């Protein structure tokens, strides 16, 4: 792998450092303490290990689509965007693959997840302080995933676990996945759900990307699956995290609570509007590709500030594209600091010491 452990200092930083050094050499000059650079942590930053690219391209070929070039994403590109945006640290994760693991043979799920996790851990070692990662899991293979939880968290020191919002035609609240969430609960793990389009739903027109509507809708399906399947109640110590501002969930919160009064399943389960409200407010949310004024207004109105963390969705959306809308809304410095770094360092304490 190309050695990208040396980061090229930007021209601006270089000139600033040179100017400071020159000032120190002037006779009688007072050396002023330089303010620390504000921390900014991106918890939604995708990486594409070689093993994942290979499986992706095998799937592309089966569907008659062109291959994805191996340079689609590189560590150098990530670091360059982070530096351009002022992002101190990015937490790596894989984007939800087409189908289940890009239609891989189920016997290969475990090796694919392991390859992705070891690649991310290696980047952490090569670039201290710049990267963390949410471990990929060979789900829906629960037994293999339990082994990978132990390896990823105990040996590779992952910051949490990444899951797609669905597995073909199954959602995380499925009773079969209870042992997985029981282990996550025992460890008080952070579990981040990245959306994908399930088998049930096709684009509204051929050629329309599923990411436009189905991704944010599936985030809401995942929440309902976890709620009605009893996962949230049984395993309350998991730190459940939804990407993209929770998709449609904050906007639909009132609807779910009101219509839930008349829903036979929620009524049978004894789930009240207050339970729905508490569950929505108890989740954590990232702002990846969701820093638009209307989206942030809904998120900040419905969700406690302590539950909101900055994300970008790189390489699909870069840092500046997320920061521009976020910083132009007149949010107070304390709110911005909480979103950009304060909340996530409470979730992942090691980040506070970098």
N, C-alpha and C positions, 0 to 999 in steps of 0.2 A: 504494500500500500504506500502511496506517496507520503512522504514525511511532511506533515503540515504543522509541526509542533512550534515552529517559529512564526510568530505573527508579525506581519509588517506593520510597524507603527505608522499611523496616518500622518500625512504632511502637517496637518494642523497640530496634532499632538507633539510632533517632532519640533516644530517651530516654537511651540509654547514651552517645551522643556528646554530648548536652547536659549530662549529668552530669559527664562528663570535662572539658568546657569550663568548667563552673562551678567545679570543683575547682581548675583552673589559676588562676582569678581570686582564690581565697581567699588572704589574706596568709599568708606562711610555709608554704603548702601544698607538700608534696613531690609532684612529678609522677612517677607510676610508669609505666614502660613497659608498654603493653598487649600481651598475647601476640598473635601473628599468628593470624588465623583459619585453622583447619585446612583444607587443600585437600581438595576432594572433586570428582571428575570422573566424570560419567556418560557411558559410551561407547555407550549403547544408548538413544537418545532420538529418537523418530520425529517427522518433520515432514511436512506435507501441502501442498505448493505448489499454487497454483490450477490449473495444468495437470494435475496428478495427480488432483485432485478432479474436474475435468471429465471425464477419461477414466474414472475410477472410476464416476461417475454414469451415463455412457453405458453402461458394462457392467451397472450395476445395472438400468437401464431395460430392456436386452435380456433380462435374467433375471427381469423382473417384480418387482423389489425396489424399495423406496423410495429416494429419493436421500439422499446424505449431506450434511448442511448444511455450507456453507462455514466455519461457525464451530466445526465439530467439533474442529478444532485451530487455534490462533492462536499467534503468537510471544508475545503477552502472557500467554497461559495457561501456556506453557512456562516463561517467566521467573518467573511467580508461584509455580509449583510448585517450581522450583529454589530460589527464595528461602526458601520455607516449609521446605524440606528441608535447606538449607545447602549446596546443590550449587553449586560455583563455576563450572564449565564443563560444558556438554553437547555431545557430538559427535552431530550430526544425521545421520539416515539415513532412507531410505524403508522402510516395512515391505514385505515381499514381496507383490506385487500378485496378485490372483486371475488364474489362468491364466498367460499371459505378457503383462505390461504391461496387465493388465485387458482382455485380448482385443483389444488395439489392432492395427491394420493394421501388419505388420512394417516397412513403409516409414516409420512414425511413431516407431519405437523410439528412434532417434537424437535426434529433436527433443524427445521427452518426457524422455529422460535429461538432455539439455542444459538444458532448462527447470528441472528439479529442481536441478541442480547450480548454475546461476547464481542461483537463488533462495536456496539455502543460503549461497553465497559472499556474497551481498548482506547476509544476516543477520549474517554474521561481521563485515562492515565496519560495519554499523550498531550492533553491540553488541560492541565490542572486549573480548576476554577471556571472553565468555560462551558463545560457540558455536564449534565446529569442524564438520567434516562428512566423512562417508565418501561418496565420489562414486557416484552411480547409473550403471550401465552399460547400454547398449542390447543386452545379451546376450539371446538367443544369437547375435546378429550380431557375429561376431568382428572383421571389418574395421572396422565402425563403432565397436566398443568400443576397438580399438587407438587410434583417433583421439581418443576421449573420454578415455582414460587420459592422453594427452599434454596435452590441454586442461585437464582437471580438476586434474592434479598440477602442471603447469608454470605455467599461467596463473591458475587459480582457487585454487591452493594448498590443495587438499583434503588431509586428514590420512590418507587411505587410500581403499580401494575397498569398496563394499558390493555383495554378490550374493545372490540367493535360493539356497536349497539345491538347487533343481532348476528346470528349465525345461520344464514340462509333463510330458514323459516322458523327459527327458535330465538327467544329473547332471554336475557339473563335471569329473569325471575322464574324460569322453568325449574320445577322441583328437582330435576336431575342435577342441577348445578349447585345444590345446597352445600355439598362438601367443600366445594371451591370457596364459596363465600364464608363458610364457617372458619376455614383456615385464614382467610383475609381478615376476618373479624378478630380471631385470636391474636393476630399480629398488628391489629389496628392499622392495616395497610391503606394507602391511598390508591383507589381504583378509578382510573380515568376512562370514560366511555367515549370513544370516537365514533361518529355516525357513519352508517352505510345504508344503502337501499336494500331492503329485504326482498326475498323472492316474491312476496305477495303483490308488489307494486311496481308498475312499469311507468316510464316517462309519459307525460300527457300527450306528447307527440314524438314520433320517431326522431332520434337525433338530439332531443333535448336532454341536457345533462341531468342525471339523477341528483347531482349535488345541489341543484338549485332549490328543489322543494323536498325531495324525499329524505335527504340527510337531516334537515332540521325536524321533519316530522318523525323520523325514526328515533331521534333523541327523546321525544315525548312518549313514544311507544315504550321505550326502555324504562322510563320513569314509571309508567303505569304497570309494566310487567313486574318491576321490583316492588311496587306498592301492593298490587293485588296478589302477587305470588307469595307475599309474606316475608320477602327477603329483607326489606328495610326494618321491619319489626324484629325479626329473629336475629339479625346481625347488625346492631346499631353502631358498633364501633368501627365499621368500615367507613372510610372517608370517601364517599361516593362523589365523583366529580364529572360534570357534564361539559362538553366542549361547545364552542360557538355560542356562548351566552345562554346555553340551555335550549338552543333551537327555538321551537315555538312555545316551550313550556311557560316562561314568565308571562307571555301574552295571554295564554289560555288558562292561567291559574284560576281566575274568577269563574270561568266557565266550568272547569272541572269541579270546583267546590259547589257551585250552585246546582248543576245538573246531576252531580253525584248523589244529591239527596234522593233522586228518583231512579238511580241506577240499581237494578236488582242485584248485580254482583257485589257492588260496594255495600249495599244494604245488608246482604246476607253475611258479608265478612265483618260487618260492624264498623266499616270505615266511614267516619263522619267528615263533614267539610273541614272541621278543625284538624283532623288527622291529615287530610290532603294538604292543607295550608302548612302545617308543621313539617311535613315531608318535603315539600318544595323548598321551604326556607332552610331546611337542614342539609340540603345538597350543597356542593361547591360548584363553582362555575368559572370557566375561563372566557376571555373576551376575544378569542381568535376570530377574525373576520366578523366581529360583532360590535365594533366600537362606534357604529353609526348613531346619530343623536336619538332617533326613535327607539332603537334597540337598547341603548344604554339607559334611556329614560325608563323603559319597562323593567329592565334588570334592576336598576337602583331603587325603583319604587317597590318592587316585590321582594327582593332578596337583600338580606343584611349585607352591609358593606364588607364585613369580615369574611364573607364567603366568596368574594370575587377576586380573580387573579388574572394577570395579563398573559395573553398568548397571541401568537401571530398567524399560525397555520403556514409558516414557511415550508416549502418553496412556492406554495400556491399563492400566498399573499405575503408581501415582505414587511419588514418592521416598520418602515416609514408609512406604509399604507394603513397600518393599524394605529400608529401613534398620532398621525395627523388629525383624524377625527376625534380621537380620545382627548387630545390636548386642546382642541378648539371649542370645547363645550362649556368652558367656564367653571370646570370642577375645581374645588379648592386644592391647594398643594397637599394637604393632609390626605384627602381622598385619593389623589393621584399616587401619592407615595404608598398608600395601603394597597392599591391595585397593582402597582408596578413591582413592589417587592415585599412590603410589610406582611401581607397576608400569607404569601407563599413561604416566607422564611419561618413563620409560625408553624406551617404545615410540615416543612422540611427543614428542621433546625440547622443542619449542617451548612445550608446555604448562607446563614447569617454570619458564619465565621470565615467565609472566603474573602 
